[in-house]
């Protein structure tokens, strides 16, 4: 079942789901096919192996929406701006390379930005690329260690937050992403 969030103040709903056994051989062809499937609804794909749970994407989307509303955005699209915040990166190409989907992606997260819940579309996109499975969004012990290194988060910082380790990791990544606007 998809994760659904409301992006405060925007009237937008964010629907997030996952997929495993992903196969993307031709990214441009895949994006073209998904654009047709989405019929104008904005979406973004993320390498789920580098996502610290659905809240990671939600916090990035919230920061992206804020940036768009206050003119501090880099991209003209909420979905791309969300990728920037999720990747903690100000350059679109680097964000795509870091957190986007590629031929080597095995698991993915699909985020849908719409005025209504988009469970069906999120799951259809996930099913076109692999097997729908939201468990790929969860933080396993192995994923925890990998993500901690990817985002350069120290164990000391996690302990300082003082909450559940996975929640602390997600919060610290979100904070790092939120600080992007200060570097713009």
C-alpha positions as CSV (number, residue, x, y, z in Angstrom):
1,X,0.0,0.0,0.0
2,X,1.3,3.4,-1.0
3,X,2.4,6.1,1.5
4,X,0.3,9.2,1.2
5,X,1.2,12.7,2.5
6,X,-0.3,16.2,2.2
7,X,2.3,18.9,1.3
8,X,1.1,21.6,3.7
9,X,-0.2,24.8,2.2
10,X,0.1,23.6,-1.4
11,X,-3.0,21.6,-1.9
12,X,-0.8,18.8,-3.3
13,X,-0.8,15.2,-2.3
14,X,2.4,13.1,-2.4
15,X,1.9,9.4,-3.1
16,X,5.0,7.2,-2.6
17,X,5.4,3.5,-3.4
18,X,8.3,1.2,-4.1
19,X,9.4,-1.6,-6.5
20,X,12.0,-4.4,-6.5
21,X,13.5,-6.4,-9.3
22,X,13.7,-3.2,-11.4
23,X,14.8,-3.3,-15.0
24,X,15.5,0.0,-16.8
25,X,17.6,-0.7,-19.9
26,X,16.7,2.5,-21.8
27,X,16.1,5.4,-19.4
28,X,14.9,7.9,-22.1
29,X,12.5,5.3,-23.6
30,X,11.3,4.4,-20.1
31,X,10.7,8.0,-19.2
32,X,8.7,8.5,-22.5
33,X,6.6,5.5,-21.7
34,X,6.0,6.6,-18.1
35,X,5.1,10.1,-19.3
36,X,2.3,8.6,-21.4
37,X,1.1,6.5,-18.5
38,X,1.1,9.5,-16.1
39,X,-1.0,11.6,-18.5
40,X,0.5,14.9,-17.3
41,X,0.6,14.0,-13.6
42,X,4.0,14.9,-12.2
43,X,6.1,12.0,-10.8
44,X,9.7,11.4,-9.8
45,X,11.8,8.2,-9.6
46,X,14.4,7.6,-7.0
47,X,16.9,4.7,-6.4
48,X,15.3,3.3,-3.3
49,X,18.6,1.9,-2.1
50,X,19.6,5.5,-1.4
51,X,16.3,6.6,0.2
52,X,16.0,6.7,4.0
53,X,12.3,5.8,4.0
54,X,9.2,7.5,2.6
55,X,9.7,10.4,5.0
56,X,13.0,11.3,3.3
57,X,11.0,11.9,0.0
58,X,8.2,13.7,1.9
59,X,10.6,16.1,3.6
60,X,12.4,16.8,0.3
61,X,9.0,17.5,-1.4
62,X,8.0,19.9,1.4
63,X,11.4,21.7,1.1
64,X,11.0,21.8,-2.7
65,X,7.5,23.2,-2.5
66,X,8.7,25.9,-0.2
67,X,11.6,26.7,-2.5
68,X,9.3,26.9,-5.5
69,X,6.8,29.2,-3.6
70,X,9.6,31.5,-2.4
71,X,11.6,31.8,-5.6
72,X,14.7,30.0,-4.4
73,X,14.3,27.0,-6.6
74,X,16.8,25.8,-9.1
75,X,14.4,23.7,-11.3
76,X,11.2,24.8,-12.7
77,X,9.5,21.5,-11.8
78,X,8.5,20.4,-8.3
79,X,9.4,16.8,-9.1
80,X,13.0,17.7,-10.1
81,X,13.3,20.2,-7.2
82,X,12.3,17.3,-4.9
83,X,15.1,15.2,-6.4
84,X,17.6,18.0,-5.6
85,X,16.5,18.2,-2.0
86,X,16.4,14.4,-1.5
87,X,19.9,14.1,-2.9
88,X,21.1,17.1,-0.9
89,X,22.5,18.5,-4.1
90,X,22.2,21.8,-6.0
91,X,23.1,20.5,-9.4
92,X,20.5,18.6,-11.3
93,X,22.9,16.3,-13.2
94,X,24.7,15.3,-9.9
95,X,21.3,14.7,-8.2
96,X,20.2,12.4,-11.0
97,X,23.5,10.6,-11.0
98,X,23.4,10.2,-7.2
99,X,19.7,9.4,-6.5
100,X,18.1,8.9,-9.9
101,X,17.2,5.6,-11.6
102,X,19.8,4.0,-13.9
103,X,20.5,0.7,-15.6
104,X,22.1,-0.5,-12.3
105,X,19.0,0.4,-10.1
106,X,17.5,-2.7,-8.5
107,X,14.9,-1.0,-6.3
108,X,13.1,2.2,-6.8
109,X,10.7,4.7,-5.1
110,X,8.0,6.4,-7.2
111,X,6.7,9.7,-6.0
112,X,3.5,11.2,-7.5
113,X,2.6,14.9,-7.1
114,X,-1.1,15.5,-7.6
115,X,-4.2,17.2,-6.1
116,X,-5.5,13.8,-5.2
117,X,-4.2,10.5,-3.9
118,X,-2.6,8.6,-6.8
119,X,-2.2,5.0,-5.4
120,X,-3.1,3.5,-8.7
121,X,-0.7,5.6,-10.8
122,X,2.1,5.1,-8.4
123,X,1.6,1.3,-8.4
124,X,1.2,1.2,-12.2
125,X,4.5,3.1,-12.7
126,X,6.2,0.8,-10.1
127,X,4.7,-2.3,-11.8
128,X,5.9,-1.2,-15.3
129,X,9.5,-1.1,-13.9
130,X,9.5,-4.0,-11.5
131,X,7.5,-5.7,-8.8
132,X,5.5,-3.4,-6.5
133,X,6.9,-3.7,-3.0
134,X,6.9,-0.9,-0.5
135,X,9.3,-2.8,1.8
136,X,12.2,-1.5,-0.4
137,X,11.6,1.9,1.2
138,X,12.3,0.6,4.7
139,X,15.7,1.1,6.3
140,X,17.4,-2.3,7.0
141,X,20.6,-2.5,9.0
142,X,22.6,-2.8,5.8
143,X,20.8,0.1,4.1
144,X,21.3,2.2,7.3
145,X,25.1,1.8,7.1
146,X,25.1,2.4,3.3
147,X,22.9,5.5,3.5
148,X,24.8,6.9,6.5
149,X,28.0,6.8,4.4
150,X,26.4,8.1,1.2
151,X,25.1,11.2,2.9
152,X,28.1,11.6,5.2
153,X,26.1,11.3,8.4
154,X,28.2,10.4,11.5
155,X,27.0,8.0,14.3
156,X,27.7,10.9,16.7
157,X,25.2,13.1,14.9
158,X,22.6,10.3,15.0
159,X,23.2,9.8,18.7
160,X,22.8,13.5,19.3
161,X,19.3,13.5,17.8
162,X,18.3,11.1,20.5
163,X,15.5,9.3,18.8
164,X,15.2,6.0,16.9
165,X,18.4,5.6,14.8
166,X,16.4,5.3,11.5
167,X,14.3,8.3,12.3
168,X,17.4,10.3,13.3
169,X,19.1,9.3,10.1
170,X,16.1,10.4,8.0
171,X,15.9,13.7,9.9
172,X,19.6,14.5,9.5
173,X,19.4,13.9,5.7
174,X,16.3,16.1,5.5
175,X,18.1,18.8,7.5
176,X,21.1,18.5,5.2
177,X,18.7,18.9,2.2
178,X,16.9,21.8,3.8
179,X,20.2,23.7,4.1
180,X,20.6,23.6,0.4
181,X,18.6,26.9,0.1
182,X,21.3,28.6,2.1
183,X,23.9,27.7,-0.5
184,X,21.8,29.1,-3.4
